[in-house]
Amino acid sequence: MTGQADKKRISYLGPEASFTHLAAKKVFPEGALVPFTTIPECIEAVAEGSVDYAVVPLENALEGSVPLTVDYLFHEAQLYVTAEVLSSIEQHLLVHPDNRNAESFEAIYSHPHALAQCHKYLFYTYKNTPLEQYSSTAAAAKMVSELPERNIAAIGNEFSAHKYGLDILQRDIHDFHFNHTRFFVLSKSDHKLTDPTHDDQIKTTLMITPPDDDRSGVLHQILSVFAWRRLNLSKIESRPLKTGLGDYFFIADVLADEKDAMMRGAFEELAALGCTVKTLGSYYTYK
Ligand SMILES: O=C(O)C(=O)Cc1ccccc1
């Protein structure tokens, strides 16, 4: 599949050297990678057909889900996950070489998840420095490189330091060593991308809306659908349905192929419980 996939067009949260760009290159080393400024723009590009795939961040080990991605997939788009990418994330403090001797900054810019991942470091080292959210770590690095006259810093990866000619003032400023992010590779058609490095474990992501009769124990019933079939869940999370306070849907990752007989049985039982199920498909993990 990789050989064919390499000829494809792929939208990603850019610009070049963002963590999403690095994830996209793992799956599509020779693909035509097209940067966008926001996650919805990336997803819309694949939904409209101007690209074949979109690579977007889904979940971070320190910060949890990226709500924009989850909600857009639930409410706005009818797309499938063809692969997930797991990347380890190392954050560094980046400055323009002209400002390499600065001891304080006017402001520090980065993606909100990156700022949150470095919370303790920023709190203890740059307590009074304003933290400014930016569309991505690489966008922040690019902006810092274009404004040497402003004494500002960015948080981002080593590749964006090289790409945009910045100095790494402080390495590895993320608060917890285990900092991984999960990215989805989305497509309009339901298929699986594979390559020699993918791991053998297949996963299916489901979005489950419970019946709206406020019945007690409905989450227990949903979980038991999977439990007695020995279908292992690697994640379950609730997100607001946006129809009223207390209305939720559940996003569940099941360690099985949706075509398995047990999964087909699970879909039937969920329907019998009055649940609506939107499947994002089954896929492998690229590491
Ligand atoms: O900002 C980036 O570079 C991204 O690709 C989003 C992101 C931000 C922080 C951790 C992982 C991905």
The ligand as a Tripos MOL2 file, in Angstrom:
@<TRIPOS>MOLECULE
LIG
   12    12     1     0     0
SMALL
NO_CHARGES

@<TRIPOS>ATOM
      1 O1          2.0330   22.2620   16.8360 O.co2     1 LIG1
      2 C1          2.4600   21.2590   16.2210 C.2       1 LIG1
      3 O2          3.6260   21.1530   15.8140 O.co2     1 LIG1
      4 C2          1.5200   20.1890   15.9690 C.2       1 LIG1
      5 O3          1.6940   19.4500   15.0440 O.2       1 LIG1
      6 C3          0.4290   19.9870   16.9850 C.3       1 LIG1
      7 C4          1.0450   19.3880   18.1990 C.ar      1 LIG1
      8 C5          1.3760   20.2010   19.2710 C.ar      1 LIG1
      9 C6          1.9580   19.6460   20.4100 C.ar      1 LIG1
     10 C7          2.2380   18.2920   20.4360 C.ar      1 LIG1
     11 C8          1.9240   17.4990   19.3610 C.ar      1 LIG1
     12 C9          1.3190   18.0410   18.2240 C.ar      1 LIG1
@<TRIPOS>BOND
     1     1     2 2
     2     2     3 1
     3     2     4 1
     4     4     5 2
     5     4     6 1
     6     6     7 1
     7     7     8 ar
     8     7    12 ar
     9     8     9 ar
    10     9    10 ar
    11    10    11 ar
    12    11    12 ar
@<TRIPOS>SUBSTRUCTURE
     1 LIG1         1 GROUP 0 **** ****
